[in-house]
Amino acid sequence: MTATIERGAATAPVPPPTRAPKKPGGFMGSSNGKKAVMAVTGAVMVIFLVAHMLGNLKIFFGRDSFNEYAHALRTLLEPIAPYRTVLTLLEIGLVISLVLHMWAAISLARRAGKARPVKYVAKKSQAGGYTTHIMRFGGLTILLFLIWHLLDLTFGVVNPKGFDSAPADRMIAGFDASRWWVTLLYVVAVAMVGLHLRHGIWSAFQTLGWANRGRYRALRATSGLVSAVLVIGFLAPPLAIMFGVVK
């Protein structure tokens, strides 16, 4: 009598491959998504800065010219849209862009810190440390000044002329020589904006892969030139008012 021995399978069953779990947040939660958010919101804010600078320069053409410009902003698409509707929507969009820009920047900074839990033994270069401190504390300075700027020239809460005065009167009173400290704060804040803008434009060039050796100097100069033009354009009106050029 012979016994029959059943043999098992020659190889163990292989489980189907499992997909790697998706990162929470999708594209917006990824580093590339956050960089895209920074790029788009940064472009929105640059467009706003250029338009705002050109509007501020209207003060050199007289009070009436500046007041007409301010009135035109508040009556955009009127009578289709009610008074100040378009301007309010633009302001809301700008605030959203600013919040998203700060969120993306902070998220990327935290992610970079977690990816490098052990600090380098060698110290960072002086230029790199300088840029880091400027971008970190400069952003807070700009945010605080933006709040003051709105309370002063937009809502007139802290302006000597008050809310019911004409925009040109508020601007000239806001940067009067007796309020030199306001002009000084404005200069510091605008300088911080210029440094932020220069670094941001250069970072955008690098992210897009344009900053190669052949274009390095030209793009570096472009970053500096754009930020310098905006800084000079924003500082010209308050300094002219403080020194009595514009009255």
C-alpha positions in Angstrom: 0.0 0.0 0.0 1.4 3.3 -1.0 0.7 6.7 0.6 0.1 9.7 -1.5 1.8 12.9 -0.4 0.3 16.1 -1.6 2.8 18.7 -2.4 2.1 22.4 -1.8 2.6 25.2 -4.3 6.2 25.6 -5.4 6.1 29.3 -4.6 4.2 31.3 -2.0 1.5 33.6 -3.4 2.7 37.1 -4.2 0.4 39.8 -2.9 -0.6 42.5 -5.5 1.6 45.6 -5.3 0.3 48.3 -3.1 0.3 52.0 -4.1 2.1 54.5 -1.9 -0.4 56.5 0.2 -1.1 59.9 -1.2 0.1 62.8 0.7 -2.6 64.8 2.5 -3.6 68.0 0.8 -3.0 66.8 -2.7 -1.1 69.2 -5.0 -1.6 72.1 -2.6 0.0 70.1 0.2 3.1 69.4 -1.9 6.2 71.6 -2.1 5.6 72.2 -5.8 2.0 73.2 -5.0 3.1 75.7 -2.3 5.8 77.1 -4.7 3.1 77.6 -7.3 0.9 79.4 -4.7 3.8 81.7 -3.9 4.5 82.4 -7.5 0.9 83.2 -8.4 0.2 85.3 -5.3 3.5 87.0 -5.7 2.7 88.0 -9.3 -0.7 89.4 -8.1 1.0 91.5 -5.4 3.6 92.8 -7.9 0.9 94.0 -10.3 -0.8 95.7 -7.4 2.4 97.4 -6.3 3.0 98.7 -9.8 -0.5 100.1 -10.1 -0.4 101.6 -6.6 2.9 103.2 -7.3 1.7 104.8 -10.5 -1.4 106.1 -8.6 0.7 107.6 -5.8 2.8 109.5 -8.4 -0.4 111.4 -9.4 0.2 113.6 -6.4 3.0 115.4 -8.4 0.3 116.5 -10.9 -1.7 118.3 -8.2 -4.3 117.5 -5.6 -7.1 117.4 -8.2 -5.3 114.8 -10.3 -4.8 112.6 -7.2 -8.4 113.0 -6.0 -9.7 112.2 -9.5 -7.6 109.0 -9.5 -8.9 108.0 -6.1 -12.5 108.7 -7.2 -12.0 106.6 -10.4 -10.9 103.6 -8.3 -14.1 103.9 -6.2 -16.4 104.2 -9.2 -15.0 101.4 -11.3 -17.8 99.9 -13.5 -20.3 102.3 -12.1 -23.3 102.3 -12.6 -23.2 98.5 -13.5 -21.5 97.9 -10.1 -22.4 99.9 -7.0 -20.0 102.5 -5.6 -16.7 101.0 -4.4 -17.8 97.4 -5.2 -15.0 96.6 -7.6 -12.4 98.2 -5.4 -13.6 96.2 -2.4 -13.4 93.0 -4.4 -9.9 93.9 -5.5 -8.9 94.6 -1.9 -10.3 91.3 -0.7 -8.4 89.5 -3.5 -5.2 91.2 -2.4 -5.7 90.2 1.2 -6.4 86.6 0.2 -3.2 86.6 -1.9 -1.2 88.0 1.0 -2.5 85.4 3.4 -1.9 82.5 0.9 1.6 83.9 0.2 2.5 83.9 3.9 1.0 80.5 4.4 3.0 79.0 1.6 6.2 80.6 2.7 5.8 79.5 6.3 4.8 75.9 5.3 7.8 75.6 3.0 10.1 76.9 5.7 8.8 74.4 8.2 9.0 71.6 5.7 12.6 72.5 5.0 13.4 72.5 8.8 11.8 69.1 9.3 13.8 67.7 6.4 17.0 68.8 8.0 16.6 68.1 11.7 20.3 68.2 12.4 21.8 71.6 12.0 24.9 72.0 9.8 28.1 72.1 11.7 29.4 74.8 9.3 27.8 78.2 9.7 25.7 79.5 6.8 27.2 82.2 4.7 26.8 85.8 5.8 24.7 86.6 2.7 22.4 83.6 3.3 21.9 84.5 6.9 21.2 88.1 6.0 18.6 87.2 3.5 16.9 84.8 5.9 16.6 87.4 8.6 15.4 90.0 6.2 12.7 87.8 4.7 11.5 86.6 8.2 11.4 89.9 10.1 10.8 92.0 7.1 7.6 90.3 6.4 6.3 91.0 9.9 7.4 94.7 9.5 5.5 95.0 6.2 2.4 93.4 7.7 2.3 95.8 10.7 3.0 98.8 8.6 0.3 97.7 6.1 -2.2 97.8 9.0 -1.0 101.3 10.0 -1.1 102.5 6.4 -4.7 101.5 6.0 -5.7 103.1 9.3 -3.9 106.3 8.2 -4.6 106.9 4.5 -7.5 104.6 3.7 -9.8 104.8 6.8 -8.4 108.1 8.2 -8.5 106.7 11.8 -5.0 108.0 12.7 -4.8 110.7 10.1 -4.9 114.3 11.2 -7.6 115.1 8.5 -9.9 112.2 9.3 -11.9 110.0 7.0 -14.2 112.7 5.6 -11.3 114.6 4.0 -10.2 114.4 0.4 -7.6 111.6 -0.4 -4.9 114.1 -1.4 -5.4 116.1 1.9 -5.0 112.9 3.9 -1.9 111.9 2.0 -0.3 115.4 2.4 -1.2 115.6 6.1 -0.1 112.0 6.7 3.5 112.8 5.5 3.7 116.3 6.9 7.1 117.2 8.3 5.7 117.3 11.8 5.0 113.5 11.4 8.5 112.7 10.3 8.4 109.4 12.2 5.5 108.2 9.9 7.7 108.9 6.9 10.6 107.1 8.5 8.4 104.0 9.1 7.2 104.3 5.5 10.8 104.3 4.3 11.8 101.3 6.3 8.7 99.4 5.2 9.2 100.2 1.5 12.9 99.2 1.8 11.7 95.8 3.2 9.3 95.5 0.3 12.1 96.1 -2.1 14.3 93.5 -0.5 11.4 91.0 -0.5 10.6 91.8 -4.1 14.3 91.4 -5.3 14.6 88.1 -3.5 11.2 86.9 -4.7 11.8 87.7 -8.4 15.3 86.1 -8.3 13.8 83.0 -6.6 11.1 82.8 -9.3 13.8 82.9 -12.0 15.6 80.1 -10.3 12.5 78.0 -9.9 11.7 78.3 -13.6 15.2 77.2 -14.4 16.1 80.5 -16.1 19.0 81.4 -13.9 21.8 79.6 -15.8 25.3 81.0 -16.3 24.4 82.7 -19.6 21.5 84.6 -18.0 22.7 84.9 -14.4 23.9 88.5 -14.5 21.1 89.8 -16.6 18.3 88.2 -14.5 20.1 89.3 -11.3 20.2 92.8 -12.6 16.6 92.6 -13.6 15.6 91.6 -10.1 17.4 94.5 -8.6 16.2 97.0 -11.2 12.5 96.2 -10.8 12.7 96.4 -7.0 14.7 99.7 -7.2 12.2 101.3 -9.5 9.3 100.4 -7.2 11.2 101.6 -4.1 12.0 104.9 -5.6 8.5 105.3 -7.0 6.9 104.7 -3.6 9.4 106.9 -1.7 9.2 109.9 -4.0 5.8 111.2 -2.9 6.2 111.0 0.9 9.7 112.5 0.8 8.5 115.2 -1.5 5.7 116.0 0.9 7.9 116.0 4.0 10.5 118.3 2.4 7.8 120.7 1.1 8.1 120.0 -2.6 4.5 118.9 -2.7 2.1 121.0 -0.7 
